[in-house]
Amino acid sequence: MKLYKIQRNSDGLFSLGGEAPQKFSKKGKLWSAMGHVVSHLNYVNKGAAAFMSLIEYDINEKDGSMTVIKRTPLIEVKDAAAARKQKVKDRDTVRRLKSEIKACDEARAIAANKLWLLRGGKRG
């Protein structure tokens, strides 16, 4: 099982989470899902993120001990989350445009059919 903490590099204290990213303690908050960490990052400005790290832990289910798996600069996590968000936005834009093109094609086909009928079913 993976757990996450945000650590301030200058003093080693951990974020308490919530809407006040400037609050830190020795214990800090433990997040159980990366998505929850990313949500918290909405409250952390990019300048402050440059001085923090995301610590990823693995929990030993037998004795409950935590082992650090990975330490990532928080700015990289924040940038990756922004890139994923932009990719989703771009994908949604492409879907919307394809839908609009399909609607235009259908409207063009209906108009062509009406014109054909107005001409008495004759081409040209």
Buried (B, 14 or more C-beta within 10 A) or exposed (E): EEBBBBBBEEEEBBBBBEEEBEBBEEEBBBBEEBEEBBEBBEBBEEEBBEEBBBBBBBBEEEEEEBEEEEEEBBBEBBEEBEEEEEEEEEEEEEEEEEEEEEEEEEEEEEEEEEEEEEEEEEEE
